[in-house]
Amino acid sequence: MGMSKQTTFALACVVVLSALVPGVAGYLTARMEAIEAAERNLRALEARLQLREARDARPVSYSVPCLRTPSTPQLQEFSASALGREEHAGRGRPGEAAPDWLPGLVQDVERVVRSE
């Protein structure tokens, strides 16, 4: 008894698929496990980095207490006109008067400079 060509082809397809489907399923399972392992490793590294950042960001304590608190905001640079030098007076915009707070600021700055 001979088999028809269609039956032979169908049996060949079933044999190939029976080997191919478990192989593909195993491959995909292994890939998913690898991705999950990479995610776990990434989370562990992120947790270690956050701990390190938290440890490095400790508040700094100084051994010497602050003796004075400045009454004005700390200024990094002072221009000659802000310090009230006579030779630079009148160099502002024409018709513009000096602000009322400027003499007090100049006195505060002079006191700070003398104390240092």
PLY file of the C-alpha trace (Angstrom):
ply
format ascii 1.0
element vertex 116
property float x
property float y
property float z
element edge 115
property int vertex1
property int vertex2
end_header
0.00 0.00 0.00
1.45 3.30 -1.07
0.85 6.69 0.45
-0.21 9.61 -1.62
2.08 12.57 -2.11
-0.22 14.80 -0.04
-0.13 12.42 2.90
3.65 12.14 2.69
3.96 15.94 2.59
1.58 16.34 5.54
3.52 13.80 7.61
6.81 15.51 6.75
5.36 18.87 7.82
4.14 17.37 11.10
7.59 15.88 11.81
9.35 19.19 11.04
6.88 21.20 13.13
7.15 18.73 16.01
10.88 19.43 16.16
10.65 23.15 15.36
7.90 24.22 17.81
9.65 22.98 21.01
12.95 24.43 19.77
11.42 27.85 19.17
9.57 27.68 22.47
12.80 26.80 24.30
14.67 29.61 22.55
11.99 32.16 23.43
11.87 30.95 27.02
15.65 31.28 27.33
15.52 34.79 25.85
12.79 35.85 28.30
14.80 34.45 31.23
17.87 36.35 30.03
15.85 39.58 29.82
14.44 39.05 33.31
17.95 38.37 34.68
19.22 41.57 33.02
16.35 43.54 34.58
17.14 42.10 38.03
20.81 43.01 37.59
19.86 46.53 36.48
17.59 47.01 39.51
20.37 45.77 41.82
22.87 48.19 40.23
20.40 51.07 40.51
19.84 50.27 44.18
23.61 50.20 44.79
24.02 53.52 42.98
21.23 55.13 45.01
22.82 53.89 48.23
26.19 55.26 47.16
24.67 58.63 46.23
22.81 58.77 49.53
26.00 57.93 51.42
28.03 60.54 49.53
25.35 63.22 50.00
25.63 63.31 53.78
25.27 66.73 55.36
28.59 68.34 56.10
29.26 69.28 59.70
31.91 71.86 60.43
34.07 71.61 63.52
34.00 75.39 64.03
30.60 77.03 64.46
29.66 80.06 62.42
30.29 83.16 64.51
28.42 85.73 62.47
25.54 85.76 60.08
25.78 88.30 57.29
22.96 90.81 57.32
23.03 91.20 53.53
23.10 88.55 50.82
26.58 87.32 50.02
27.88 89.00 46.92
30.67 87.43 44.92
31.92 90.55 43.19
31.51 94.25 43.83
31.88 96.84 41.14
33.70 100.05 41.96
30.47 102.06 41.80
28.68 99.65 44.17
31.46 100.16 46.71
30.79 103.91 46.61
34.16 105.16 45.42
34.15 108.86 44.83
35.98 108.78 41.51
33.30 106.55 40.00
30.33 108.62 41.23
28.00 109.83 38.51
28.85 107.08 36.02
25.34 105.61 36.08
22.63 106.42 33.62
21.99 110.13 33.20
19.26 111.37 35.53
19.35 108.21 37.65
19.85 108.72 41.39
21.59 106.25 43.66
19.13 103.88 45.39
18.36 104.50 49.07
19.75 101.12 50.15
23.19 101.68 48.56
24.87 103.63 51.43
23.81 100.96 53.95
25.16 98.21 51.68
28.45 100.03 51.28
28.81 100.36 55.06
28.02 96.67 55.55
30.59 95.69 52.93
33.23 97.94 54.51
32.58 96.35 57.92
32.89 92.84 56.48
36.10 93.70 54.65
37.64 95.26 57.78
36.69 92.26 59.94
38.35 89.75 57.61
0 1
1 2
2 3
3 4
4 5
5 6
6 7
7 8
8 9
9 10
10 11
11 12
12 13
13 14
14 15
15 16
16 17
17 18
18 19
19 20
20 21
21 22
22 23
23 24
24 25
25 26
26 27
27 28
28 29
29 30
30 31
31 32
32 33
33 34
34 35
35 36
36 37
37 38
38 39
39 40
40 41
41 42
42 43
43 44
44 45
45 46
46 47
47 48
48 49
49 50
50 51
51 52
52 53
53 54
54 55
55 56
56 57
57 58
58 59
59 60
60 61
61 62
62 63
63 64
64 65
65 66
66 67
67 68
68 69
69 70
70 71
71 72
72 73
73 74
74 75
75 76
76 77
77 78
78 79
79 80
80 81
81 82
82 83
83 84
84 85
85 86
86 87
87 88
88 89
89 90
90 91
91 92
92 93
93 94
94 95
95 96
96 97
97 98
98 99
99 100
100 101
101 102
102 103
103 104
104 105
105 106
106 107
107 108
108 109
109 110
110 111
111 112
112 113
113 114
114 115
